[in-house]
Structures are given as structure tokens and as C-alpha cells.
Amino acid sequence: MKIKAGLTALTMMALLVSACGGQGNGSGGGSASGSDKKPEEKPKDPYTMVVFTSGVSEKEFNDRFSETLKKKFPHVTIEYIMSGKGQTLADLVAANKIPDIIRIDVPTLQTGYLDYKIGYDMSELVKKYKYDLNRFNKVFIDEIIDAGGTGALYGLPVPPYFPQALYYNKDLFDKFGVAYPKDGMTWDELYELAKKMTRVDGGTVYRGFSANPVNTLRDNVLSLPILDPNVDGLADSGKWTTLFQNLLRFYQIPNNTIENTSSLEDKAFNKGNVALMTNQHNIYLVIPPEVNWDLVSYPKFKDGPDLMPQRGPAYWSITNASKHKDEAFEMIMEMLSDESQLADSKRGIPTTLNNPEIAKVLGQSDPIYSKKNMNAINVYKPANYTPKRKQGLTTVPGATQQNLVGNAFIEVAQGKKDINTALREVDEKLKQELEKEKAKNK
């Protein structure tokens, strides 16, 4: 898809102005003549900027960025490529058609960017343009630098990121005459509320609580990684036991039975018979219109920390093959400007900036979010990212890690295994996966 912008030249010509003063009247008016003609601005050379993304539709890109880029860069034709059959990044690299700008993320930074030998450190451009990285939430900048393992800045954080929140079905609370949940609740308070809302009424089972085990455990407030950063195996089994125990009690409430997979449990709230759900605030999360929902801040542990679990954002990155690195950086700055992120925030897309004025308008122009308690997202600051694997150590794909933990928890919640056994098996499976990865690299 190409977004075409016409070539525009702005030419300003000042008129020659001459004035004659009175002659011999001694007024001191004198005479003045000369030219204020400004040099003609040279039109910028037209070129094509290739932007590649995975998971962002053409429509979304157009809605969020196209008009702004057309106005700011009228001499540029943007060729937008969304990953698909025959046009994956691997296909483009193999054909030596490497894009200029790529939307990357931390989980696939290595396999989806650096392994192609197209990585580019944006630090010099940041310095050249005196670009203030402090305008972003520090967690997001630190994570991309840490993930690269070399201190390089491989991207700048683009909304959305995915903060966790507590959703609730207002109609069920009204039906049973129970007060709605509030911002600032603890897990213990939520547990008591879930017990109260779990019941059988008129032959229908109403569940008090649901959660996607994968993102709940992966994006935990302790910033606890699955694979240990320094040694082969599961990180800190003691803390993982705490996380499992905290979540498990909800599924030990009679009639609050977990679904067989994380995906099914993720969709349980949509059926209309689940009162409470922890999940990401995600513009791609679809809750049916017949479910009358709202949200409050994510529950916290009684002893803290007072932080919000979150899944980090994607990043706009530049490839080392680009012949338009400066221009690419200018475009990225425009897409991450206050104005652009303000518009994003109003759509319901959480900002990556340290700007409370932008954060507080979250969802205000969206027909659904504008009627919800979107400030729930701003009650706590985002938790830190999970530590990355030590440089030089073999790792396991993030999807594999999170599925091992999620599936293990479901087995525990279904009473098939105890926590100690499940976590020991996760540790063993992680080590097996590491051996597979090591064998690939021999």
C-alpha cells in the first residue's frame, strides 16, 4: 500500500518596495530603495520511505499517522507493508528490499530484527537532534536498551502499551445488590468480593472471577521473569509459588471453575456470567456490547508494591540499510510527538510519555471508552520490566516460556497437580528447551 503525498514547493517573494520622501522639506523622510526579496526555497527531493509492521493494519496506520506525515513530509511517498504471506521481514531481507522503518518489540527483538543483521543504534540521531528521551516513561527506554544487550538504543516506544486492569460486570453487581469494586483494592479484598459474587441462581452458575493465566503470571507486579536471567532454569521458585498461591485461591472457590485453556479463560468474561476479570487494557480486546462493563485499577498486594503490571509497547526502529536514516528519525519523532500521542490517548491508546495531561484524556473521543473509568489505568505507575537473560546465555522464546507457566497453572487449578510439582516440571521443561536451543546453535 502506498500513501502518496504530492510534492509541494513553498515560494515566497517579497515585493520590491520603494518610497520617496518629500524633496527639500527637511522632514528627514529621505528616500529608501532596495529589495527584501527572500531566496527561493529549494523543493526537497522526493523519495519513498518504506515502513514495515507486523500486526498493525493499514487502516490503523492511516488513522493514526498518515495525515500527519503527509502534511509534514509532502515530498515523501510512504510505502506501508504489513507482514503477510510473501512479504514477511525474512522475505524482504532475502530479496534485499529492506525497509527503512520497522515496528519491533522486545520479545522478538533478537529473532525478528537483530538476527537479520539490520539493527541500527539510534543513539547518534538522538544526540544529533537533541531528542529528549526523558519525555518517555523510563521503564520503556530502559527495557529496549537492556533487551539488546549491548547498550544500543534500537527503538523508541510507540503506543500502545498494555496495562493490567480489573474489569467488572455492572449488571451482575446490580442483580445481586453488591457494591461495585473500587480503585485501589487489594488482592485480599478482591478475593472476598469474588467469593460473594460466585453463586448459583435460577440454575445458572455465576462465576466471581476469571483471569488469563498467561498474561496474569507473565506480566506480574513483582517483575519476576520465568527463565532465570543468570542460570538455566526457572527463576526464583519461591516467588513463583507466591504468585501461584495468590491466583489459585480464586479457583478454589466452589463453582468458580477455570476453563481448560488460557484462551478460553480469557474469553469467559464475555459470556456475561462472570462478575470480575483481570486483563490487559487493550484496544484489540473486544467485549460484547451486551456485557455492561467498567473497570478499576488492578488489585495490589497488601504490602505492595503500588505498581501496575503491564506488557511493554512496541518500538519504531530504523534499519542499518536505510538510505534515509535522518528522515526516518524525523518521521518517528513526528509519530511520537505530543500531538500524535494526545490523539492516540483520546482514542483509548495508552501513552508511552511521562505526560499526565495526555494520560488523563485516555479514551475521551472513543464512543465506548469515554463512558468508562479509564483513569483506572493511571492510578499506579507501570511496574518495571522483567530482567532479560544475561548476554551470551542461551534463551527460550517468550511464547514457549509463558505457555509452560500458563498450562502448569491450569493443571494446578484443576487439581491435577500441586504447586511444587507443577513448578518443578516447568523448571525441567525450561532446561529441556534450553538444550534444544543450544543444539540449534552448534
C-alpha positions in Angstrom: 0.0 0.0 0.0 1.3 3.4 -0.8 0.3 6.7 0.8 1.0 9.3 -1.8 1.9 12.8 -0.9 2.3 15.4 -3.6 5.5 17.4 -4.0 4.9 20.9 -2.7 7.2 23.9 -3.0 6.6 26.9 -0.9 7.9 30.0 -2.7 7.7 33.4 -1.0 8.5 36.5 -3.0 8.7 39.9 -1.3 7.8 42.8 -3.5 10.3 45.5 -4.2 9.3 48.4 -2.1 10.5 51.9 -2.9 9.4 55.1 -1.2 10.3 58.6 -2.0 10.4 61.2 0.7 9.5 64.9 0.3 12.0 66.9 -1.5 13.7 69.8 0.3 11.2 69.7 3.1 13.8 68.9 5.7 11.5 66.3 7.2 14.2 63.7 7.4 12.0 61.3 5.4 14.7 60.9 2.9 14.3 58.2 0.3 14.7 54.4 0.6 15.0 51.8 -2.0 16.2 48.2 -2.1 14.9 44.7 -2.0 13.7 42.4 0.8 13.4 39.5 -1.7 13.9 36.2 0.1 15.8 33.4 -1.6 13.5 30.8 -3.2 13.2 27.7 -1.0 14.5 24.8 -2.9 12.0 21.9 -3.2 13.0 18.8 -1.4 13.9 15.8 -3.5 11.0 13.3 -3.5 11.7 9.7 -2.3 10.0 6.7 -0.9 10.1 5.7 2.8 9.3 2.0 3.4 7.6 1.3 6.7 7.1 -2.4 7.8 5.0 -3.6 10.7 3.5 -6.8 12.0 0.1 -6.8 13.5 -0.9 -3.2 12.7 -3.4 -2.9 9.9 -3.3 -0.5 7.1 -6.4 1.2 8.4 -4.9 1.7 11.9 -1.7 3.2 10.5 -3.7 5.5 8.2 -6.0 6.6 11.1 -3.1 7.4 13.4 -0.3 8.6 11.3 -0.9 9.1 7.6 -2.4 12.6 7.5 0.2 14.0 9.9 3.0 12.6 7.8 1.5 13.8 4.6 1.4 17.4 5.9 4.8 17.3 7.5 6.6 15.4 4.7 4.7 16.3 1.4 7.7 15.2 -0.7 7.7 11.7 0.7 5.8 8.7 -0.6 5.2 6.2 2.2 5.1 2.6 1.2 3.5 0.7 4.0 4.0 -3.0 4.3 2.1 -5.2 6.8 3.7 -8.6 7.3 1.9 -11.3 5.5 2.3 -14.2 3.1 5.2 -13.5 0.7 6.1 -10.2 2.5 7.5 -11.2 5.8 10.6 -9.4 7.0 12.5 -12.6 6.1 11.2 -12.4 2.6 12.1 -8.7 2.3 15.6 -9.2 3.6 16.2 -12.2 1.3 15.1 -10.0 -1.7 17.3 -7.2 -0.5 14.3 -5.0 -0.1 15.0 -3.9 3.5 12.5 -1.4 4.9 13.6 1.9 6.3 11.4 1.9 9.4 10.3 -1.2 11.3 7.9 -1.7 14.2 9.7 -4.1 16.6 9.0 -5.4 20.1 11.1 -6.7 22.9 10.1 -10.4 22.8 11.1 -10.7 19.1 13.9 -8.1 19.1 16.6 -10.8 18.5 14.8 -13.2 16.2 12.7 -10.5 14.4 15.3 -7.8 13.9 18.9 -8.3 15.2 19.3 -11.8 13.7 18.7 -10.3 10.3 21.8 -8.1 10.8 19.8 -5.0 10.2 20.0 -3.5 13.7 20.7 0.3 14.0 21.6 2.1 17.1 19.6 5.3 17.2 21.7 7.0 19.9 23.7 9.1 17.4 20.5 10.5 15.9 19.1 11.2 19.4 22.3 13.2 20.1 22.2 14.9 16.7 18.7 16.1 17.1 19.0 16.7 20.8 16.0 14.5 21.3 14.8 14.2 24.9 14.4 10.6 25.9 13.2 11.7 29.4 9.9 12.5 27.8 9.2 8.8 27.7 8.4 6.5 30.7 11.8 5.4 31.8 10.7 1.7 32.1 10.2 1.6 28.3 13.5 3.1 27.3 15.5 1.0 29.8 13.8 -2.2 28.6 14.7 -1.8 24.9 18.3 -0.9 25.8 18.6 -3.9 28.2 17.0 -6.3 25.7 19.6 -5.5 23.0 22.4 -6.5 25.4 24.9 -4.0 24.1 23.7 -0.7 25.4 22.4 0.3 21.9 19.1 2.1 21.5 17.2 0.1 18.9 13.9 1.9 19.0 11.6 4.4 20.5 8.4 3.3 22.3 5.2 3.7 20.3 1.8 3.4 21.9 0.0 1.3 22.9 1.5 -0.5 25.9 -0.8 -2.9 27.7 -1.5 -2.1 31.4 -3.5 -4.5 33.5 -6.8 -3.6 35.0 -9.8 -5.1 36.8 -12.9 -5.4 34.8 -16.4 -6.0 36.3 -19.9 -6.7 35.0 -22.1 -3.9 36.4 -25.3 -5.8 35.7 -24.3 -8.8 37.8 -23.4 -6.5 40.7 -26.8 -4.8 40.3 -28.6 -8.1 40.1 -27.2 -9.3 43.4 -27.2 -6.0 45.2 -23.4 -5.9 45.7 -21.4 -2.6 45.7 -19.1 -2.1 42.7 -15.4 -2.6 43.1 -13.2 0.5 43.6 -9.8 1.8 42.6 -7.1 0.8 45.0 -8.4 -2.6 46.0 -6.1 -5.3 47.3 -6.0 -8.9 46.2 -7.5 -10.0 49.5 -10.4 -7.6 49.1 -10.9 -8.8 45.6 -10.9 -12.4 46.8 -13.7 -11.7 49.3 -15.6 -9.9 46.6 -15.2 -12.9 44.2 -16.5 -15.3 46.9 -19.5 -13.1 47.3 -20.2 -12.9 43.6 -19.8 -16.7 42.9 -23.2 -18.3 43.2 -25.8 -20.5 41.5 -29.0 -18.6 40.8 -32.0 -19.9 38.9 -30.0 -22.8 37.7 -27.3 -20.6 36.3 -23.7 -20.7 37.6 -22.3 -17.2 38.1 -18.5 -17.1 38.5 -17.0 -14.4 40.7 -13.6 -14.2 38.9 -11.6 -15.0 35.8 -8.1 -14.2 34.5 -5.9 -15.2 31.6 -3.2 -17.2 33.4 -0.6 -16.4 30.8 -0.7 -12.7 30.9 -1.6 -12.6 34.6 1.5 -14.6 35.6 3.8 -13.3 32.9 3.1 -9.6 33.5 3.3 -9.8 37.2 3.8 -6.8 39.6 7.0 -8.4 41.0 8.6 -8.2 37.6 9.6 -11.8 38.1 10.9 -13.5 34.9 10.1 -17.1 34.0 13.5 -18.1 32.8 16.3 -17.1 35.3 18.4 -14.3 33.9 21.7 -15.9 35.1 21.3 -19.6 35.3 19.4 -22.3 33.3 16.0 -23.0 34.8 13.0 -21.3 36.4 13.7 -18.1 38.2 13.0 -17.9 42.0 10.7 -20.7 42.6 9.7 -19.2 46.0 8.3 -16.1 44.4 6.6 -18.2 41.7 4.9 -20.2 44.5 3.6 -16.9 45.9 2.2 -15.9 42.6 0.6 -19.3 42.0 -0.9 -19.3 45.5 -2.4 -15.8 45.2 -4.2 -16.7 42.0 -5.1 -20.3 42.8 -7.4 -19.4 45.8 -9.8 -17.8 43.4 -10.3 -21.1 41.5 -10.7 -23.0 44.8 -14.0 -21.0 45.4 -16.8 -23.5 44.8 -18.3 -23.1 41.3 -15.6 -20.7 40.1 -14.1 -23.4 37.9 -11.3 -22.5 35.5 -11.6 -23.2 31.8 -9.4 -25.8 30.1 -7.1 -23.3 28.3 -5.8 -19.8 28.9 -7.6 -18.7 25.7 -10.9 -20.0 26.9 -10.4 -18.5 30.3 -9.5 -15.2 28.7 -13.0 -15.1 27.0 -15.0 -16.3 29.9 -16.0 -12.7 31.0 -17.6 -12.2 27.6 -20.3 -14.8 28.3 -21.9 -12.4 30.7 -21.9 -14.8 33.8 -18.6 -13.7 35.2 -18.5 -10.8 37.6 -14.8 -9.9 37.7 -11.9 -10.3 35.3 -8.2 -9.2 35.5 -6.9 -8.5 32.0 -4.9 -6.0 29.9 -6.4 -2.7 28.8 -6.0 -3.5 25.1 -7.6 -1.7 22.2 -7.8 -5.1 20.5 -9.7 -6.6 23.4 -13.3 -7.0 22.3 -16.1 -7.2 25.0 -19.5 -7.8 23.5 -21.9 -4.8 23.8 -24.4 -6.8 25.8 -21.9 -7.0 28.6 -22.3 -3.8 30.7 -18.7 -3.5 32.0 -16.5 -1.0 33.6 -13.0 -1.1 35.1 -11.0 -0.1 38.2 -7.3 -0.3 39.0 -5.5 -3.6 39.1 -5.5 -5.2 42.6 -2.3 -4.8 44.6 -0.7 -6.9 47.3 -1.4 -5.7 50.8 2.3 -5.0 51.4 2.8 -3.5 47.9 4.4 -2.7 45.6 1.9 0.0 44.5 2.6 -0.6 40.8 0.5 -1.7 37.8 1.6 -4.8 35.9 2.0 -4.2 32.2 3.1 -5.5 28.9 5.5 -3.1 27.3 5.0 -1.3 24.0 6.3 -1.9 20.5 9.1 0.4 19.2 9.7 2.4 16.0 13.1 1.3 14.7 15.4 2.1 11.8 17.4 -0.4 9.7 21.1 0.0 9.1 20.3 -0.4 5.3 18.2 2.7 5.1 19.5 5.5 2.9 17.2 7.9 4.7 18.1 7.5 8.4 17.8 11.2 9.3 14.4 11.5 7.5 13.3 8.2 9.1 14.1 9.6 12.5 12.3 12.8 11.8 9.2 10.8 10.8 9.4 8.7 14.0 9.7 11.9 16.1 6.5 13.1 14.4 4.7 9.9 15.1 5.7 10.1 18.7 5.0 13.8 19.2 2.8 15.1 22.0 0.2 16.0 19.4 0.2 12.4 18.0 0.1 10.8 21.4 -2.6 13.1 22.5 -4.8 11.9 19.6 -3.8 8.3 20.4 -4.7 8.7 24.1 -8.2 10.1 23.2 -8.8 7.0 21.1 -8.1 4.9 24.2 -4.4 4.1 23.4 -2.2 4.5 26.5 0.6 6.9 26.0 4.3 6.0 26.4 5.1 9.5 27.5 5.6 10.9 31.0 2.8 13.4 30.5 -0.2 13.3 32.9 -2.1 15.8 30.7 -2.0 13.3 27.8 -2.7 10.3 30.1 -5.8 11.8 31.7 -7.7 12.1 28.4 -7.5 8.4 27.7 -10.5 7.3 25.7 -12.3 10.6 25.7 -13.0 10.6 22.0 -14.0 6.9 21.8 -17.7 6.1 22.0 -17.2 3.2 24.4 -14.1 4.2 26.5 -15.5 7.8 27.0 -18.2 6.2 29.3 -15.8 4.1 31.3 -13.5 4.8 34.3 -10.4 5.0 32.1 -8.4 6.8 34.9 -8.1 3.3 36.5 -5.1 2.9 34.2 -3.4 5.9 35.8 -3.8 5.0 39.5 -0.4 3.3 39.6 2.8 3.7 37.7 3.8 0.8 35.4 5.8 -1.9 37.0 9.4 -2.4 35.9 10.1 -4.9 33.0 11.2 -8.4 33.8 15.1 -8.8 33.8 16.4 -10.1 30.5 18.6 -13.1 30.0 22.3 -12.4 30.7 24.2 -11.6 27.5 25.8 -14.7 26.0 23.4 -17.2 27.7 21.0 -19.2 25.5 17.4 -18.3 25.9 14.0 -19.7 25.2 11.3 -17.9 23.1 9.0 -15.9 25.2 5.9 -17.7 23.9 7.3 -21.0 24.9 8.1 -19.8 28.4 4.7 -18.2 29.1 2.8 -21.2 27.8 4.7 -23.5 30.1 3.7 -21.4 33.1 0.2 -20.9 32.0 -0.5 -24.5 31.3 1.1 -25.5 34.6 -1.2 -23.2 36.5 -4.3 -24.6 34.8 -3.3 -28.1 35.8 -2.9 -26.9 39.4 -6.2 -25.0 39.3 -7.9 -28.2 38.0 -6.5 -30.2 40.9 -4.3 -32.3 38.7 -1.0 -31.3 40.3 0.2 -29.4 43.4 2.1 -26.2 43.0 5.5 -27.7 43.9 5.2 -30.5 41.3 4.0 -28.1 38.6 6.8 -25.6 39.1 9.4 -28.4 39.3 8.2 -29.6 35.9 8.3 -26.1 34.5 11.9 -25.9 35.6 12.7 -29.2 33.9 10.9 -28.3 30.7 12.7 -25.0 30.5 16.0 -26.8 30.8 14.9 -29.2 28.0 14.0 -26.2 25.8 17.4 -24.6 26.5 19.1 -27.8 25.4 17.1 -27.7 22.1 18.1 -24.1 21.5 21.8 -24.8 22.3 21.7 -27.7 19.8 20.4 -25.4 17.1 23.3 -23.1 17.6 26.0 -25.7 17.4 
